[in-house]
Amino acid sequence: MQKLATFVLMLCLTLSGAFCHASGVAGQENKKGNDGTPIEIIKNSSSTSSEKGNSIVATVNGHTLTVVFTENLGQVTVEVTTVSGNPVTCMSTYTPNGVILYVTDTGDYIVTFKLSNGDEYYGEFTVMN
């Protein structure tokens, strides 16, 4: 009788572990895409001062655009427009820190960063789902 009880308990433990793994409850789900898609930051050709684009780290995850400034760039204006030029959102922030913007509609967008010294950087991204 004790062997049967042990067998039933082991079977229950094995099945519950398999079900947890299959449904992602055990934390083993595929995490692809949860960190966001990086946006390549490009310097506008009319800018003349030293390159600061590597100090702007932008990612998009779903409808959320996250931007982190890794060094002090002064006051930066962040503007999001559609590829056809229609404005979506615009804000100004002091660096170093970051901003999180929510883009409501799906489609292709351009994010532009205007630094206080006149330099401009931009990146293109797509919001899906």
PEGI-V984495 format. One record per residue. RES is the residue in three letters. PHI is phi in degrees with one decimal (* if undefined). NEAR is the number of other C-alpha atoms within 8 Angstrom. D_LAST is the distance of its C-alpha to the last C-alpha in whole Angstrom. Layout:
BEGIN
res->[RES | RES]
phi->[PHI | PHI]
near->[NEAR | NEAR]
d_last->[D_LAST | D_LAST]
END
This chain:
BEGIN
res->[MET | GLN | LYS | LEU | ALA | THR | PHE | VAL | LEU | MET | LEU | CYS | LEU | THR | LEU | SER | GLY | ALA | PHE | CYS | HIS | ALA | SER | GLY | VAL | ALA | GLY | GLN | GLU | ASN | LYS | LYS | GLY | ASN | ASP | GLY | THR | PRO | ILE | GLU | ILE | ILE | LYS | ASN | SER | SER | SER | THR | SER | SER | GLU | LYS | GLY | ASN | SER | ILE | VAL | ALA | THR | VAL | ASN | GLY | HIS | THR | LEU | THR | VAL | VAL | PHE | THR | GLU | ASN | LEU | GLY | GLN | VAL | THR | VAL | GLU | VAL | THR | THR | VAL | SER | GLY | ASN | PRO | VAL | THR | CYS | MET | SER | THR | TYR | THR | PRO | ASN | GLY | VAL | ILE | LEU | TYR | VAL | THR | ASP | THR | GLY | ASP | TYR | ILE | VAL | THR | PHE | LYS | LEU | SER | ASN | GLY | ASP | GLU | TYR | TYR | GLY | GLU | PHE | THR | VAL | MET | ASN]
phi->[* | -66.0 | -65.3 | -66.3 | -65.0 | -63.7 | -62.1 | -65.2 | -63.7 | -64.7 | -64.2 | -64.1 | -62.9 | -64.6 | -66.6 | -66.1 | -64.5 | -65.3 | -67.5 | -62.8 | -64.0 | -65.3 | -92.9 | 86.8 | -66.2 | -78.6 | 80.7 | -103.7 | -66.9 | -68.5 | -97.8 | -60.1 | 90.4 | -75.2 | -90.4 | 93.8 | -98.5 | -67.4 | -110.2 | -73.8 | -97.4 | -118.5 | -80.3 | -66.4 | -63.6 | -80.2 | -75.1 | -117.6 | -85.1 | -63.8 | -66.2 | -125.0 | -62.5 | -73.0 | -90.7 | -114.2 | -114.7 | -120.7 | -137.9 | -124.7 | -133.8 | 69.3 | -99.0 | -102.5 | -101.8 | -115.2 | -126.6 | -122.9 | -102.1 | -86.3 | -145.2 | -75.9 | -110.1 | 80.0 | -83.1 | -124.5 | -96.7 | -110.1 | -126.5 | -112.0 | -131.4 | -72.6 | -64.8 | -84.0 | 101.7 | -73.2 | -68.7 | -111.1 | -157.1 | -149.3 | -151.1 | -123.1 | -144.4 | -93.9 | -111.1 | -87.5 | -170.3 | -149.8 | -136.1 | -125.4 | -120.5 | -107.7 | -103.3 | -74.3 | -102.3 | -77.4 | 142.8 | -100.2 | -135.8 | -126.9 | -107.1 | -117.8 | -115.9 | -109.6 | -84.6 | -66.2 | -85.8 | 99.7 | -68.8 | -130.4 | -129.5 | -147.3 | -151.0 | -107.6 | -149.1 | -123.9 | -101.4 | -116.0 | 60.5]
near->[4 | 5 | 6 | 7 | 8 | 8 | 8 | 8 | 8 | 8 | 8 | 8 | 8 | 8 | 8 | 8 | 9 | 8 | 8 | 10 | 12 | 7 | 8 | 9 | 9 | 9 | 6 | 7 | 9 | 4 | 5 | 5 | 7 | 6 | 6 | 9 | 8 | 8 | 11 | 7 | 12 | 8 | 11 | 9 | 5 | 5 | 9 | 6 | 5 | 4 | 6 | 6 | 9 | 7 | 8 | 11 | 12 | 12 | 11 | 14 | 11 | 8 | 12 | 10 | 12 | 11 | 11 | 11 | 13 | 9 | 7 | 7 | 11 | 9 | 10 | 13 | 12 | 12 | 12 | 12 | 13 | 12 | 8 | 5 | 6 | 7 | 9 | 9 | 7 | 9 | 7 | 8 | 9 | 9 | 12 | 11 | 8 | 9 | 8 | 8 | 7 | 7 | 10 | 5 | 6 | 10 | 8 | 10 | 12 | 12 | 12 | 12 | 11 | 11 | 12 | 9 | 4 | 7 | 13 | 11 | 12 | 12 | 11 | 10 | 10 | 8 | 13 | 7 | 4]
d_last->[55 | 54 | 52 | 51 | 49 | 48 | 46 | 44 | 43 | 42 | 40 | 38 | 38 | 36 | 34 | 33 | 32 | 30 | 28 | 27 | 26 | 24 | 22 | 22 | 24 | 26 | 24 | 24 | 20 | 18 | 17 | 15 | 13 | 14 | 16 | 14 | 14 | 17 | 18 | 21 | 23 | 26 | 29 | 30 | 33 | 35 | 35 | 38 | 38 | 38 | 34 | 32 | 28 | 29 | 29 | 25 | 23 | 19 | 16 | 12 | 10 | 7 | 8 | 12 | 14 | 17 | 20 | 24 | 27 | 29 | 33 | 34 | 33 | 35 | 33 | 29 | 27 | 23 | 22 | 18 | 18 | 16 | 18 | 20 | 22 | 20 | 21 | 18 | 20 | 23 | 25 | 28 | 28 | 31 | 31 | 31 | 28 | 24 | 22 | 18 | 16 | 13 | 12 | 10 | 9 | 7 | 9 | 12 | 14 | 18 | 19 | 23 | 25 | 29 | 32 | 35 | 37 | 35 | 33 | 29 | 27 | 23 | 20 | 17 | 13 | 10 | 7 | 4 | 0]
END
